[in-house]
Amino acid sequence: KQGILIVQFANEIQKKEGLNKREAVQKASSIRLRPILMTTGAMVLGVLPLLLTGGPGSISRFQMGLVIFTGLGIGAFFSLFVVPAMYMLVAKDLHAPRNTQEV
């Protein structure tokens, strides 16, 4: 979902502000950075009790917590780095060419 929002924001920025795809994906990524980090951070902190507790059944709780923790980390990495890189490779420039001639 995070990656889809970055792509949607980048496409809208290209159309509305006339930026090229690199500038648009940089701006979209910077806009989405805080929400991505906040949601990932909240979920990781929510999983910490599963990773840190002991007692009966702690092994299965630890394994479940580790999968969630790792999955969230990998998902955040993909959202912040892989999605913008793939956008640069796959996306088309949607902006209108700028008029560079001086009158």
C-alpha positions in Angstrom: 0.0 0.0 0.0 2.8 2.4 0.8 4.5 1.9 -2.6 1.2 2.4 -4.4 0.7 5.7 -2.6 4.3 6.8 -3.6 3.6 6.0 -7.3 0.2 7.7 -7.1 1.7 10.8 -5.5 4.5 10.9 -8.1 2.1 10.6 -11.0 -0.1 13.5 -9.6 3.0 15.6 -9.0 4.2 15.1 -12.6 0.8 16.1 -14.0 0.1 19.1 -11.7 3.5 20.6 -11.1 5.1 19.6 -14.4 8.2 18.0 -12.8 10.1 15.2 -14.5 9.8 11.7 -13.1 12.9 11.9 -10.9 11.9 15.1 -9.2 8.3 13.8 -8.8 9.4 10.5 -7.2 11.8 12.3 -4.9 9.0 14.7 -3.8 6.5 11.9 -3.4 8.9 9.8 -1.4 9.7 12.8 0.9 6.0 13.4 1.4 5.4 9.7 2.3 8.5 9.2 4.4 7.0 10.3 7.7 3.8 8.1 7.4 5.9 5.1 6.4 8.3 5.5 9.3 5.5 6.2 11.8 3.4 3.2 10.8 6.4 0.9 10.6 7.7 2.2 14.0 4.3 1.7 15.7 4.0 -1.8 14.5 7.6 -2.7 15.4 7.1 -1.4 18.9 3.8 -3.3 19.1 5.7 -6.5 18.3 8.5 -6.0 20.8 6.7 -7.8 23.7 6.4 -10.9 21.5 10.2 -10.8 21.0 11.2 -10.0 24.6 8.9 -12.1 26.8 9.7 -15.4 28.3 7.8 -18.3 29.8 5.6 -21.1 28.5 5.0 -20.7 24.7 7.7 -18.0 24.4 9.4 -19.8 21.5 6.3 -19.7 19.3 5.6 -16.1 20.2 9.2 -15.1 19.5 9.0 -16.8 16.1 5.8 -15.1 15.2 7.1 -11.7 16.4 10.3 -12.2 14.4 8.4 -12.9 11.2 6.2 -9.8 11.7 9.3 -7.6 12.7 11.3 -8.8 9.7 8.4 -8.5 7.3 7.7 -4.9 8.4 11.4 -4.0 8.0 11.6 -5.5 4.6 8.4 -3.8 3.6 9.6 -0.4 4.7 12.9 -0.9 2.9 11.0 -1.8 -0.3 8.7 1.2 0.1 11.5 3.7 0.6 14.2 2.4 -1.8 13.0 -0.2 -4.2 9.7 1.4 -5.3 11.3 4.7 -6.2 14.1 2.9 -8.1 11.6 0.8 -10.0 9.5 3.9 -10.7 12.5 5.5 -12.4 13.0 2.4 -14.6 9.3 1.7 -15.5 7.4 5.0 -15.4 6.9 7.4 -18.2 7.4 11.2 -18.0 3.9 12.6 -17.7 4.8 16.3 -17.5 4.5 18.8 -20.3 7.9 19.8 -21.7 9.1 23.1 -20.2 9.5 26.1 -22.5 13.2 26.8 -22.3 13.3 29.5 -24.9 13.6 33.1 -23.6 11.4 35.7 -25.2 
